[in-house]
Amino acid sequence: MTRAFIFPGQGSQAVGMGKALSEASPAARQVFEEVDAALGQNLSQLMFEGPSDELTLTANAQPALMAASLAVLRTLEAERGLDLARDAAFVAGHSLGEYSALAAAGTFSISDAARLLRIRGEAMQRAVAPGVGAMAALLGPDLATARDIAEEAAQGMVCDVANDNGAGQVVLSGHREAVERAMALAQGRGVRRAVLLNVSAPFHCALMAPAAEAMRRALAEVTMRAPVVPVYANVTAGPLTEPDAIRDALVSQVTGTVRWAESVAAMAEAGVDRFHELGAGKVLTGLVKRIAPNATAGAVGTPDDVAAYN
């Protein structure tokens, strides 16, 4: 069996995530304490108790999701003998989950990952004034059709493909007016539904350029090591092992497309037949099952999930 470990992105957060694991696992508790100390904030209490609207804020959700994922990883290491260098062929994460994957693989410390994600979340929020941008999910089209719709809708504004999630789910991002135009154009083009997303900013599009520059500066100041296993990068849909290439990919990722469908398909083509989603929720597990139906996929986020891991 050839395994890949994958890490969820924004939208998977929920009040209570990590709480049961923290209560059951000293290794998980240590992760939450490390993140709290790095941020100078009781983020774990916010994760465990809410309120939901505060947890959902981009600057909180991003490091919180990383903390939940790394708490699961450390628990698997302590209780189930997981050794990522031995047991994994690749790691990958969706958007902010790429930082979780890199922390798991030893490129960043958990503390540095938490601080970088705080900077990333705040920079993304500042990049575009409230109400200017929007994101919409198109359900049904292939990537080429979604790109054509986005280009036609732009009309001098920004309308980019933000996420190619696979299984006919493509997310557009940009100026609100252009995204709404794209939703209207999508009718009759093989799009079953076009859904405006409840997000605080238009992520992964050209409007995020100020946030990309902020991440360029932040990443230049952080110690990065070669990962113990290759990390599939969102923007290349291919494996990276060199810190300089990883740094460049993380900067490009802020404005670039999350090529999740291509990444999963490439890992499956490279021999991965089992995907483990570590952290909050099961969003990526569902996507993997549709992108790579011959592989098995499962989520690990609770003490029961850890006990059932094999």
C-alpha positions in Angstrom: 0.0 0.0 0.0 1.3 3.4 -1.0 0.0 6.3 1.1 -0.3 10.0 0.8 -1.3 12.3 3.7 -3.5 15.3 2.8 -4.5 18.3 4.8 -7.7 20.4 4.5 -8.2 24.0 3.8 -10.5 26.9 4.8 -14.1 25.9 5.1 -13.4 22.7 7.1 -13.3 24.5 10.4 -15.9 23.9 13.0 -16.3 24.7 16.7 -15.2 21.8 18.7 -12.5 20.6 16.3 -9.6 19.0 18.1 -11.2 19.1 21.5 -11.7 15.4 22.0 -8.2 14.7 20.7 -6.7 17.3 23.0 -8.5 15.7 26.0 -7.3 12.2 25.0 -3.8 12.8 23.7 -0.8 14.5 25.4 0.8 14.8 21.9 -2.2 16.7 20.6 -2.3 19.0 23.6 1.3 19.9 23.1 0.6 21.0 19.5 -2.3 23.3 20.7 -0.1 24.7 23.4 2.7 25.4 21.0 0.4 27.2 18.5 -1.2 29.2 21.4 2.3 30.3 22.5 3.4 31.2 19.0 0.4 33.4 18.4 0.2 34.8 21.9 -3.5 33.9 21.8 -5.7 31.2 23.3 -6.6 29.9 19.8 -7.3 26.4 21.1 -10.0 27.7 23.4 -11.6 29.4 20.4 -11.4 26.2 18.4 -12.9 24.1 21.2 -15.6 26.6 22.4 -16.2 29.2 19.7 -17.8 31.5 19.0 -18.1 30.3 15.4 -18.0 33.7 13.8 -14.7 34.5 15.4 -13.2 31.1 14.5 -14.3 31.6 10.9 -12.3 34.8 10.6 -9.6 34.1 8.0 -6.7 35.0 10.4 -8.0 32.5 13.0 -9.3 29.8 10.7 -6.0 29.3 8.9 -3.7 28.6 11.9 -6.5 26.7 13.7 -6.9 24.3 10.8 -3.2 23.7 10.7 -3.2 23.1 14.5 -6.0 20.5 14.2 -4.1 18.7 11.4 -0.8 18.6 13.2 -2.4 17.5 16.4 -3.7 14.4 14.6 -0.3 13.8 13.0 1.5 14.0 16.3 -1.1 11.7 17.9 -0.6 9.1 15.1 3.1 9.3 15.6 2.8 8.8 19.4 0.1 6.2 19.5 0.2 4.4 16.2 3.9 4.5 15.3 3.4 6.6 12.2 6.7 7.7 10.6 6.0 10.0 7.7 9.4 9.5 6.1 8.9 5.8 6.1 5.1 5.5 5.6 4.2 8.3 3.2 5.1 8.7 -0.5 3.8 12.3 -0.6 2.0 14.9 1.4 -0.3 17.7 0.0 -2.7 20.3 1.3 -5.5 22.3 -0.1 -4.6 26.0 0.0 -3.6 26.8 3.6 -3.4 23.0 4.0 -0.2 23.2 2.1 1.4 24.8 5.1 0.1 22.0 7.3 1.6 19.5 4.9 4.9 21.3 5.0 4.9 21.5 8.8 4.1 17.7 8.9 7.0 17.0 6.6 9.4 19.1 8.6 9.9 22.1 6.3 8.5 24.5 8.9 8.2 24.2 12.6 4.7 24.2 13.9 5.3 27.6 15.5 6.5 29.1 12.3 3.6 27.6 10.4 1.2 29.2 12.8 2.8 32.6 12.5 3.0 32.4 8.7 -0.7 31.5 8.5 -1.7 34.3 10.8 0.3 36.7 8.5 -1.3 35.1 5.4 -4.8 35.3 6.8 -4.5 38.9 7.8 -2.8 39.9 4.5 -5.5 38.2 2.5 -8.2 40.0 4.4 -6.5 43.4 3.9 -5.9 42.9 0.2 -9.4 43.6 -1.0 -12.0 46.0 0.6 -15.2 44.3 1.9 -17.8 43.9 -0.8 -15.4 44.4 -3.7 -14.6 40.7 -4.3 -16.5 37.4 -4.4 -16.1 33.7 -5.1 -18.5 31.3 -6.7 -18.6 27.5 -7.1 -19.5 26.2 -10.5 -20.9 22.6 -10.3 -20.7 20.5 -13.4 -18.3 22.0 -15.9 -14.8 20.8 -16.8 -11.8 23.1 -16.1 -11.6 24.4 -19.7 -15.3 25.4 -19.8 -14.9 27.2 -16.4 -11.8 29.1 -17.7 -13.8 30.2 -20.8 -16.6 31.4 -18.7 -14.2 33.3 -16.4 -12.4 35.0 -19.4 -15.7 36.0 -21.0 -17.0 37.4 -17.7 -13.9 39.4 -16.8 -14.5 42.4 -19.2 -11.5 44.2 -17.9 -12.0 43.1 -14.3 -10.5 40.1 -12.5 -12.3 36.8 -12.8 -9.9 33.8 -12.3 -10.2 30.1 -11.6 -9.3 29.8 -7.9 -9.8 26.1 -7.3 -10.0 23.1 -9.5 -11.4 20.7 -7.0 -12.3 17.9 -9.4 -15.5 16.0 -10.0 -16.9 19.0 -11.8 -16.4 21.5 -9.1 -14.5 24.7 -10.1 -14.4 27.8 -8.0 -14.1 31.3 -9.6 -12.7 34.4 -7.8 -12.4 38.1 -8.5 -14.4 41.3 -8.6 -17.9 40.7 -7.4 -19.4 42.1 -10.6 -17.3 39.9 -12.8 -18.0 36.8 -10.7 -21.8 37.5 -10.8 -21.5 37.9 -14.6 -19.8 34.5 -14.8 -22.6 32.9 -12.8 -25.1 34.2 -15.3 -23.0 33.1 -18.3 -22.7 29.6 -16.7 -26.4 28.8 -17.4 -26.6 26.6 -20.5 -22.8 25.7 -20.5 -23.0 22.4 -18.7 -23.1 24.0 -15.3 -25.7 22.4 -13.1 -25.5 25.1 -10.4 -23.6 28.3 -9.7 -23.3 29.1 -6.0 -22.0 32.3 -4.5 -19.7 31.4 -1.6 -19.9 32.9 1.9 -16.3 34.0 2.1 -14.6 37.1 3.5 -12.3 37.8 0.5 -11.7 36.6 -3.1 -8.9 34.1 -2.5 -6.5 32.7 -5.2 -7.0 35.5 -7.8 -5.0 38.4 -9.1 -6.7 40.7 -6.5 -4.6 38.9 -3.8 -1.3 40.4 -5.2 -0.7 42.5 -2.0 -1.0 39.4 0.1 1.4 37.5 -2.1 4.0 40.2 -1.6 3.4 40.1 2.2 4.0 36.3 2.1 7.2 36.8 0.0 8.6 39.0 2.8 7.4 36.7 5.6 8.7 33.5 4.0 12.1 35.1 3.3 12.6 35.4 7.1 11.7 31.8 8.0 14.0 28.9 8.3 12.9 26.2 5.8 14.3 22.7 5.6 13.9 20.0 2.8 10.7 18.0 3.6 11.1 14.4 4.6 8.8 13.4 1.8 7.9 15.3 -1.4 5.1 17.9 -1.1 2.7 18.3 -4.0 2.4 22.0 -4.6 -1.0 23.6 -5.4 0.3 25.7 -8.2 2.4 23.1 -10.0 0.4 19.9 -9.2 3.8 18.3 -8.9 6.2 17.2 -6.1 8.7 19.7 -4.6 11.6 19.0 -2.3 13.8 22.1 -2.5 13.1 24.9 0.0 13.6 27.7 -2.6 11.1 26.1 -5.0 8.7 25.5 -2.1 9.0 29.2 -1.1 8.3 30.4 -4.6 5.3 28.0 -4.9 3.8 29.3 -1.7 4.1 32.9 -2.9 2.5 32.0 -6.2 -0.2 30.1 -4.5 -1.8 33.2 -3.0 -2.9 34.5 -6.4 -2.7 31.2 -8.3 -5.1 28.3 -8.9 -5.3 25.5 -6.4 -4.8 22.5 -8.8 -6.2 19.9 -6.4 -7.8 17.6 -9.0 -4.5 17.4 -11.0 -2.5 16.9 -7.8 -4.6 14.0 -6.6 -4.7 12.4 -10.0 -0.9 12.7 -10.3 -0.3 11.1 -6.9 -2.6 8.3 -7.9 -0.8 7.9 -11.2 2.5 7.8 -9.2 1.2 4.8 -7.3 -0.7 6.2 -4.3 -3.6 3.9 -3.5 -4.5 5.2 0.0 -5.1 8.8 1.0 -5.4 9.9 4.7 -7.0 13.3 5.4 -5.7 14.6 8.7 -7.5 17.2 10.7 -11.0 18.8 10.6 -13.8 17.5 8.4 -13.9 15.1 5.4 -14.0 17.5 2.5 -10.9 16.2 0.8 -11.8 12.6 1.4 -14.9 13.1 -0.7 -13.0 14.8 -3.4 -10.4 12.1 -3.6 -13.0 9.4 -3.9 -14.3 11.1 -7.0 -11.0 12.1 -8.5 -9.2 8.8 -7.9 -12.0 6.2 -7.6 -9.5 3.2 -7.5 -7.8 4.6 -4.4 -9.2 4.4 -0.9 -9.6 7.5 1.2 -10.4 8.2 4.9 -10.4 11.1 7.4 -8.6 11.0 10.7 -9.7 13.7 13.2 -11.0 12.1 16.4 -9.6 9.6 19.0 -11.8 7.0 17.4 -10.4 7.7 14.0 -6.8 7.4 15.5 -7.8 4.0 17.0 -9.1 2.8 13.6 -6.1 4.0 11.6 -4.4 1.3 9.7 
